[in-house]
Amino acid sequence: MHRSKRTSTREDGEASTSNGEHIANGDSKSPLKKKLLSRVEEDVVRLVGQYLQGLGLDQSVEALMTESGCRLEHPSAAKFRQSVMVGDWNKADGILKELKKLVERKEDISKMRFCLLEQKFLEYLEENRPIEALHCLRTELAPLKYNKERLHQLSGLIMCSSTEELYERASWNGKGSVSREKLMDRLQSFLPASIMLPPHRLHTLLSQAVELQKEKCPFHNTLKEPDLHSFSLLTDHLCTRKQFPCEAKYTLTDHCDEVWFVKFSHDGKRLATGAKDGNIIIWDMTEKVPKLSRTLEGHSYGVAFLAWSPDDTYLIACGPEDCAELWIWNVESGDLKCRMSQSPDDSLTCCAWNPDGKRFYTGGTRGQFYQCVSKYGLHLWGLKDKVLERKYQGLTQGFYTIHSCFGGINQVFLASGSEDHNVYLWHIKMQEPIAILKGHSRTVNCVSWNPSIPSMLASASDDGTVKIWGPNEPNEQESTAV
């Protein structure tokens, strides 16, 4: 004697039985689940199924869905995908009407139809069927009254004289699996995830996980951004100090007194150092070993601050607190362009270029702040303190001016000298230092991060030296450059 079972059909088309059976993909021959899967478990199974489908492992997908009792996507959505991929536009349009009740926003149906018919129109043009293309444009696309600007562009494509011109003007790959897959990705974005998963969903989630690990990695400082192809998913991403500028590679000893400032050019090819001896030394950083390129002399008060122009042609030099003037040098020729001073009572100890390279700003410890414009003279500004976001711990600073800097990949690191003779490095999101660089014997006045080489850092000290820091490499000793 056979017992009958009552079967109910849910609105989304999924069949289930009264005794808890879960029919996979609408197929009554599918076996029962061996265990009741939670929502999260079903989501993971679907994600894996979609990924395997993208690899072309269709038999594996079928086996996974059958054994788990899950459904990769709604039966109508599966038929819709198949129709799109084979270019059966009439059938796809008909199935789209079935999906209408499953789409959250009804206006999205018009957008989906437009995308579908646009592909149909373009394929007609590629096949040299202008009559059919024109009919599609006038009787199917135009009545949608959607995206009139794009509709106007499509009408102009009828005049294309070659398929190459069509591809270029339409920004289209041509008839085939590539363009249809892109179309399917656009269409999927309109459907709820319960009906059809968003395109490449597992890949997206994994990419987000890698990006989060990169953000949390305190030593991530590489030009190559992490992606699924450059990192293993089997372990968490974590950079080591070996990729960080923690070792002194070279010591520059050409200054004969305290070195007060150091600054890389914007292209990272040159390094300017200023000292109490009144000299500015320009170093060539393009070779393996730093090479002295030029010496700019004559600063009677010493050089306490340097600023490269945006194009690295000019260099502004400021003195210490008792200096009321600044010097502008042409670094290419070594000529002094001009010396500027507003008042003998000024203290011009710092400056910054405007990005346009036509003006700069200068100020000092006595409250003056000037904007120097190439054509309009000087302007006086008053500045107010901004909100304090974070205090960084570790360094020692009492009576000396110490210049810090941002640097590394995406400017996410902070470096600073210290009166305890060390260089401190922080990640901008961390209050405690991630590295402390030892090597100087007196106060470290200034540090500069190479904007082109994230693993290169320079520091200037009262011990009269400039140190170039780089990654730790085995069997390599610090050397002195001349």
N, C-alpha and C positions, 0 to 999 in steps of 0.2 A: 504494500500500500504506500503510495507516494504522498508526501505532505507538501502542500502548495505554500509558496512564499509570496507575501505581498511586496511589491516593488513600487517605490515612489520616485518621482523625478523632480529634482530641484530646479530652480529658475535658471541656474547657469548651465544646465544641460547634463550635470553629473548624476549618474544613477547610483542609488544605494538601496540596500535591502533592509527589511525590518529587523533582521537578526544581526545587523552590524557589518554586513559585507561591504567592501569598498571596491567598486568596479573601476579598473584602470583604463583611461582613454576611451571610455564608453564601450568597451568590449566585454560582453557578458561571459566570455571564455577565460577571462583573466582570473588567476588564482586568488584566494583570500590572502590578506596580510598575515604574516606570521606573528606580528606584534602590532599593537596600536601605536602609530607614530605620533609624536607631538607635532605641534605646528612648526616649531623650529627644525625638527628632524625632517619634516616634509619639505621645508624650504631648502634645506641643505641638499636633499636628494634631487630636487628640481634644478638647483644651481649646478650640481655635478652633471646632471643630464644635459643641460644646455651647453655646458663646456665641452662635453664629449661629442655632442651633436656638431659643434663648431669644428671639431677635429675630424669630422667625417666618420666617427665610430658609431654608425647608426644601429648596428646589431647590439653593441654594448648598451646603448641607450634603451633599446627595446627590452633587453634583459633586465636592466635596472628598474625600469618602470613596472615591468611585469612582476618581478620579485617583491618590490616594495609596495605595490598596489597604489602607487602615486600616479599622477597625471602630469606630464610635462607642461601641457598647455590645453586650453579648451579645444574640443574637437573642431568647432567651427574655425577657431584661430589656426589650427593645424592645416585645415583645408585651404584657408586663406593664404597662408604662407606658401603652400605648394603651388597654388594657382599663380601667385606673384612670381615665384622663381621660374616657372615654365612659361610665363608670359601669356597666360590665358586671362586676358583682361576682362572679358565679359563675365566669366565665372567668378573672378575675384570681386568684381563690382556687385554681383548678386550676393555673394557671401557677406560682403560688407554690410548689406542691408540686414542680414541676420544678426550681425554683431552690434547693430545700432542700439539695441536695448541694453547691451553690456557696457557701452561707452558712457562714462560719467557725464561729460559735457556734450550735449547734442550738436553744438556748433563744430565740434571736432570731426564729426562725420563729413562735413563739407570740406574740411582741410584734408582729410584722408583721401576723399574722392579726387580732390584736385591733384594731390601727389601721384595718385594712381593713374589718372588720365594724362598727366603731364608726361609720365614715362611712356605711356601708350602713344602719345602724339610724337614724341621724339623718336621712338622706334619706327614709326611710320615714315618719318622724314629720312631716317638712315636707310630704310629699305626702298627709298625712292618711290614712295606712294603718296604723292602730294594731295590727291583727291581725298583719300581716307584721312590724312592728317588734317586737312581743312575741315572735313566733316566733323571730326572729333573736336576741333577747336570751336566750331560754331554751335554745334548742337549738344555738346557734353560739357566742355570746359566753361564756355561763356555763360550758360544759364546758372552756374553755381554762384556767380556774382561775388567771387572771392579773389583777392590779390590781383586787382586790375593792372597794377604795374607789371607784375610778372606775366600776366596774360598778354599785355602789349609786347613784351619782349619775345614771347613765344611766337606771336604772329609774325614778327620780323624774321624769324628763323626760316620761314618758308622760302626766303630768297637766297639762302645759303647755296653756294655753287659747288661745294665739296663737303664730304663727311668731316674732313679735318676742320673746316671752318665751323661746321655745326658743333663739333666737340668743344672748340675753343669758346665760341660765343655762348653756348648753353652751359659751359662749365660741367660737362657731362662726359662719362667714360665710354659711352657707346653701349649698344645692345649687348647683353650678356650677364653673367653671374655677378660681376663686380658692381655694376650699376644697380642691378636688381637687389643685391644684398644691401647696398646703401639705402635704397628705397624702403626695404623691409625694416631697416633700423629706424628710419623716420616714422614709418607707420606704427611700429611697436610702441613708440613714445606716447601715443594717444590711448593705448589700451591699458587697463588696470593690470597690475602684476599678477593678480589671481587668474587672469585670462591668458596673458602672454608675458613672460618675463622681459624686463628691459634688456636691450642689446648688451651682450658681453658682461652680464651682471657679476659673475664670479671674478672676472678679470678686473672689473672696477673695484670690487671690494678688496681684492688683494693689493691693488695699486694704492688704495687709501691706507691700508695697513702698513705698507712699506713707507709711504710718505709720513705717517705718524711716527714710525720708528726712527726715521731720519730726523724729525723735529726733536725727538727726545734724546738723540745721540749727542752727548756733550762734545765729541771730537769730530763730528762730521764736517769735513773741510776739503771736499774734492770737487773739481770742475765737472766731473761726470755725475749727473743727477741719478739717484737710484731708481731703477725700474725693475720689472719682473724678469728682465733678461740679464741683468747685471748682478743680482743678488740671489742667494739661495733662500727658498721659502722654508727650508727645513730647520733653520735656526734664526734667532732674532738678529737684526742688523745692529752692529756695534763697532764703531771705528776705535782704533787704539791710538795712543800717543805717538806711535811711529810715523803717522801721517801728518803730524802737527809740528809747527815750528818750535821745538823744544830744545834743540841742540845748537850751540854756537858754532857756526861754520867758518866764519872769517872775523878777524879783528882788524879794524882800520885804525892806523896809528899816526896819520899824517898831521893832525892838529897838535899844537904844542901847549894847549891849555884846556880848561874845562870845555866839553862839547855840550852846548845848550839845546840844540835843535837838530832834528833830522826829518826829512820828508821825501817820499818817493814822488816822482812825476806821475801824472794821471795814466800814462801808458806803461808805467812800471819799468821803463828802460833806463831811467836815470835816478840817482839819489843825491839830494842836496843836504849837506851838513854844515851847520853854523856853530861857531865857537867863541869863547871869550877872547881868543887871540885876534879877533876882527876879520877872520877869513871865512869865506864860503867855499867849500870844495864840492865840485860836481863829479859824481862817480858814474862811470859807465857800467850798467848792470846786465848788459846783453851777453857778455862772455861768462864762462864758468866761474872765473875769479873776478871780483870787482876791480875796476881799473880807474885810476885817477884821470879824469878828462880835462878839468879846468879848475883854476883857483881864482876866485874873485876877491880882491883885497881892498882895504881902506876903511873898514868900519871901526872907527876909533872907540866906540862904546862896546864893541862886541856884537855878535849876532844872536838874538834870543828868539827870533821867530821867522819862519819862511813860508811863503805861499806861492805855489805855481799857478800861472794863468791857465785857463781851461784848455788852451792848445799847447801848453808846455813851452811856449816861446819865451815868456817873461817870468821873472822871479822877484817877488817883493821881499825885502829884508827889513825887519824891525829890530831895534835894540832893546836893552833892559829898561828899567823904570825911569832912569835919569836921561833917556834919549828922547828928543822931541822931533826927530825926523825919521823918514823911511827912505829906502833906496830901491829903485826899480832897475833890474838888470835884464839885458837881452842875453839869455843863456846861450843862444846859438852863436853869437859873435863875441860874447864876453864883454860887450860895451855897457857902460852905465847909461841907461836911458835918461834918468833924472833922479834928483833928490828932492823930497817934498817935506815941507814943514808948515804948520798953520800958526803956531805960537810957541815961543821958547818955554812957556810954562806947561806945554802938553807933555804927556807921557804916552807915546805911541808904541805899545808893546805887542800888539797882535793885529792881524788883518785877514780879510777873506775876499776872494774874487766873486763878482756876480757871474752867473753862468754865461752871460752874453760876452764876457771878456772885455767889455768896454768900460767897466767901472769896478771899483772895489770898495771895501769898507774897512775902517781901521779904528781902533780904540785903545784905551789904556787904563791904568790903575787909578787915575785921578778923576774918572767919571766922564771923560770926553769920548764921544762916539761920532765918527765922521763917515759920510758916504762920499766917496770921491768919484765923480762922473767925468768922463773924458771930455765933455763939452760944457758942462754947467757948473764946474767948481765944486764947493763943499757944502754939505748939508749936515746939520746937527740933529741927532735923534736921541730920545730917552727911552730906555728899555726897562721893562718890568720882569721880575722873576716868573718863571713858569712853574707849573705844578710838579712836584717831586714824584717821580714814578718808582724809583728804586735806589737803594743805597748798596753799593758794592763793598764787600768786606775784604780785609786782608792787608792792603797796602798801608804804608806809613807815610804820612805827609804832615809836616809842621810848618816850617818857615820858607820852604822853597816852592817855586812854581814848577809844577809837573804837568806835562802835556800828555793826555791820553788819546786814544784813537779807536775807531771802529774798524773792522776788517774781516777778512775771511770770506767764504762764500755767502753771498747775500747780506753781508755786513752783520752777521749774527754773533760776532765775537767782539770783545772789548779788551784792549791791552793798555797797560799803564806802567810807568816807572814807579819808583818808590825810594824813599830816603833810607831804606834798609838795604840798598844796593841790588835789589831784585827787580825782575820784570814779572808782572802779574797778568794772567790771562783769565777772562771769564766768558762764559756763554751769557748773552744778554738776558736770558730768562732765569739765570742762577745767581744768587747773591754771593756764594762762596767761589773762590777761584778754582778753575779746573787744572791750572798748571802754574808753577812758580819757577821762573828761569833764573838760575844763579850763574854768575860769571864776572860781573862788574865788582870793583872794589870800593866804589863811592856811590853817591846818589845817582840814580838814573833819572835824567831830566825829561826825556822825551822818547816816544816810540812811534814807529810808522809802519803800517802794514802795506805790503806791495799790492796794489789794486789789480794787477794782472796775474800775480803768482800767489795764490792764497796761502801757500806754505812758506812764504818768506816774510820775515819781520826784521826791522832794524831798530836798534836802541842806542841812545847817546847818553854819556855819563860824565860826571865830574872827574872821573879818572883819566880823561883825555882820549878815550877810545870810543869807537862806534862798533857795535857787534851786529853781524848779520846772522839771524837765526833761521834754521831750516829743520826738516824732518830728521829723525834719528836714523842713520844708516850704519850698518855694522862695519867695524874695522875702519872707521873714518875719524880722523883727528882734526881738531880745530887748527886752522892755519891763519897766518897773518898776511894780509894783502897790502901791496904798496902801489 
